[in-house]
């Protein structure tokens, strides 16, 4: 069984709370990177239920996220990276010995 199947069928159902799974699966890499740069606390429900992406806080966090990128990269490069990718990447080093 490959790592993606293990993550989807075994690790996620057993180890991830529903609210965290719901949040991570709704975000793409661009949004996760921008959220990591927010200086204000916001719950996922607030972010999900309001138009938070049109606030000065979001614009400031987006600018900070752009400054983290390597030359030639853009935030749009991360839009196809999903929450499932994040979780799968988390398990790769965690289980490297047993999956090798």
Legacy VTK file of the C-alpha trace (Angstrom):
# vtk DataFile Version 3.0
C-alpha trace
ASCII
DATASET POLYDATA
POINTS 100 float
0.000 0.000 0.000
1.413 3.401 -0.895
1.659 6.340 1.500
-1.321 8.201 0.028
-3.615 5.219 0.595
-2.300 4.744 4.128
-2.905 8.394 4.898
-6.396 8.429 3.406
-7.598 5.089 4.789
-5.692 4.728 8.036
-4.011 7.809 9.466
-6.581 10.504 8.725
-9.627 8.664 10.094
-7.788 7.560 13.252
-5.580 10.533 14.073
-7.178 13.745 12.813
-10.153 15.440 14.507
-13.054 16.257 12.188
-12.760 20.033 12.532
-9.060 19.996 11.661
-9.649 17.687 8.681
-12.443 19.915 7.436
-10.280 22.997 7.708
-7.178 21.536 6.086
-9.078 19.958 3.205
-10.747 23.268 2.331
-7.502 25.221 2.140
-4.954 25.254 -0.634
-1.256 25.956 -0.222
-1.600 29.623 -1.129
-4.257 30.165 1.535
-2.273 28.201 4.140
0.829 30.281 3.475
-1.099 33.541 3.759
-2.899 32.382 6.911
0.466 31.554 8.462
1.412 35.225 8.152
-1.697 36.706 9.785
-0.984 38.792 12.849
-4.554 38.603 14.042
-6.331 35.590 15.435
-9.161 34.261 13.345
-11.038 31.025 13.589
-11.598 28.904 10.530
-15.342 29.492 10.861
-14.781 33.251 10.744
-12.509 32.932 7.753
-14.888 30.515 6.039
-18.113 32.435 6.735
-16.974 35.991 6.030
-15.230 37.757 3.228
-12.004 37.914 5.190
-9.914 37.896 2.029
-10.988 41.512 1.411
-9.668 42.875 4.702
-6.489 44.859 5.341
-5.277 42.025 7.595
-5.461 39.548 4.716
-3.705 41.958 2.320
-0.916 42.491 4.856
-0.512 38.736 5.385
-0.494 38.192 1.610
2.323 40.731 1.217
4.319 38.983 3.947
3.730 35.603 2.300
5.007 36.957 -1.031
8.205 38.063 0.708
8.817 34.462 1.818
8.858 33.130 -1.730
11.965 32.332 -3.715
12.817 34.445 -6.731
10.612 33.436 -9.638
7.866 31.943 -7.460
4.382 33.333 -7.004
1.631 32.570 -4.540
-0.354 31.073 -7.402
2.288 28.333 -7.647
0.903 26.992 -4.361
-2.787 26.933 -5.313
-2.632 23.313 -6.499
-1.031 22.108 -3.274
-3.820 20.765 -1.066
-4.405 20.007 2.573
-4.167 16.328 1.681
-0.659 17.005 0.344
0.212 18.664 3.664
-1.005 15.700 5.680
0.707 13.190 3.379
3.984 15.119 3.612
3.623 15.108 7.409
3.511 11.306 7.452
6.461 10.742 5.097
9.216 11.488 7.627
7.124 10.282 10.547
6.856 6.805 9.042
9.990 6.688 6.905
11.493 3.770 8.801
8.411 1.558 8.662
7.544 2.418 5.055
11.060 1.985 3.664
LINES 1 101
100 0 1 2 3 4 5 6 7 8 9 10 11 12 13 14 15 16 17 18 19 20 21 22 23 24 25 26 27 28 29 30 31 32 33 34 35 36 37 38 39 40 41 42 43 44 45 46 47 48 49 50 51 52 53 54 55 56 57 58 59 60 61 62 63 64 65 66 67 68 69 70 71 72 73 74 75 76 77 78 79 80 81 82 83 84 85 86 87 88 89 90 91 92 93 94 95 96 97 98 99
